[in-house]
Amino acid sequence: LAFRLAAFHAFRESFKVSNPRILEPLMTVEVSAPIEFQGNVLGSLNKRKGLIIDTETQEDYCVVLAEVPLNNMFGYSTELRSATQGKGEFSMEYKRHSPVLPNVQEDLIKEHQKKLAEKK
């Protein structure tokens, strides 16, 4: 019991001092759409807090490469289809985890503490 309590308190103290960060998955997103919808595609990715890495034009299509948080990608297929008259396509794959913005982290912590208080 003494070792358990010592480990518990050591972890708690080191956790407070270490300034922990909440991480979120960051996805590499590749969007292909006709050139006339390039502005719509770039705007929709920017609206979802995406970082545009590269844009290419191939004949009458543009290909946009971006990094976007996974949480912001939910519902993107519907938005892309409506913005490109059903002609746009996208694919995404996991790239890495990155820290969330400080205000988002604060909101997540407050929400978690509220749920813990409701359980008691």
C-alpha positions in Angstrom: 0.0 0.0 0.0 2.9 2.4 0.8 4.4 1.9 -2.7 1.0 2.4 -4.4 0.4 5.7 -2.5 4.0 6.9 -3.1 3.6 6.2 -6.9 0.2 7.8 -7.0 1.4 11.0 -5.3 4.6 11.1 -7.3 2.7 10.9 -10.6 0.2 13.6 -9.4 3.0 16.0 -8.5 5.0 15.4 -11.7 1.8 15.8 -13.8 1.1 19.2 -12.3 4.7 20.4 -13.0 5.0 19.1 -16.5 2.4 21.4 -18.2 0.5 18.6 -20.1 -1.1 19.2 -23.5 -4.1 17.6 -25.1 -3.2 16.2 -28.6 -5.5 15.8 -31.6 -4.9 13.8 -34.8 -3.8 15.8 -37.8 -4.7 14.5 -41.2 -3.2 15.0 -44.6 -6.1 15.9 -46.9 -5.9 15.8 -50.7 -8.8 17.4 -52.6 -9.4 17.2 -56.3 -11.9 19.4 -58.0 -12.5 21.3 -61.2 -10.5 24.6 -61.5 -13.6 26.8 -61.3 -14.2 25.5 -57.7 -10.7 26.0 -56.5 -11.6 29.1 -54.4 -14.5 27.2 -52.8 -12.2 24.3 -51.9 -9.5 26.6 -50.4 -12.1 28.5 -48.5 -13.7 25.4 -47.0 -10.3 24.0 -45.9 -9.4 27.3 -44.3 -12.7 27.4 -42.5 -11.9 24.0 -41.0 -8.6 25.4 -39.7 -6.6 23.6 -42.4 -3.1 24.5 -43.4 -2.7 24.6 -47.2 0.5 22.8 -48.1 0.4 22.8 -51.9 -1.9 23.4 -54.9 -1.5 22.0 -58.4 -3.4 22.3 -61.6 -3.6 19.4 -64.0 -5.5 20.2 -67.2 -8.9 21.4 -65.9 -8.6 20.0 -62.4 -6.9 21.4 -59.3 -5.4 19.3 -56.5 -5.1 20.8 -53.1 -2.9 19.3 -50.4 -3.6 20.4 -46.8 -3.2 19.4 -43.1 -6.5 19.5 -41.2 -7.4 18.3 -37.6 -9.6 15.2 -37.8 -12.3 16.7 -35.6 -12.8 19.4 -38.2 -13.2 17.0 -41.1 -16.6 15.5 -40.0 -19.2 16.5 -42.6 -16.6 17.6 -45.1 -17.8 15.3 -47.9 -21.2 16.8 -47.9 -19.8 20.3 -47.9 -17.4 19.5 -50.7 -20.1 17.9 -52.9 -22.4 20.9 -52.5 -19.6 23.4 -53.1 -18.4 21.6 -56.3 -21.7 20.5 -57.7 -20.8 16.9 -56.8 -17.5 17.0 -58.8 -15.0 17.2 -56.0 -13.3 14.3 -54.3 -11.0 14.1 -51.3 -8.9 11.5 -49.5 -7.3 11.8 -46.1 -4.7 9.9 -44.1 -3.2 10.2 -40.7 -0.1 12.3 -40.4 0.7 13.0 -36.7 -0.8 14.3 -33.4 -0.4 17.9 -32.6 -1.4 20.0 -29.6 -4.9 21.6 -29.6 -5.2 25.4 -29.3 -5.1 26.6 -25.7 -8.7 27.8 -25.7 -9.9 24.4 -26.9 -7.8 22.7 -24.2 -9.4 24.9 -21.5 -12.9 24.1 -22.8 -12.2 20.4 -22.9 -10.9 20.5 -19.3 -13.9 22.5 -18.0 -16.3 20.0 -19.8 -14.5 17.1 -18.2 -14.6 18.6 -14.7 -18.3 19.4 -15.1 -19.0 15.7 -16.0 -17.0 14.6 -13.0 -18.9 16.9 -10.7 -22.2 15.5 -12.1 -21.2 11.9 -11.3 -20.7 12.8 -7.6 
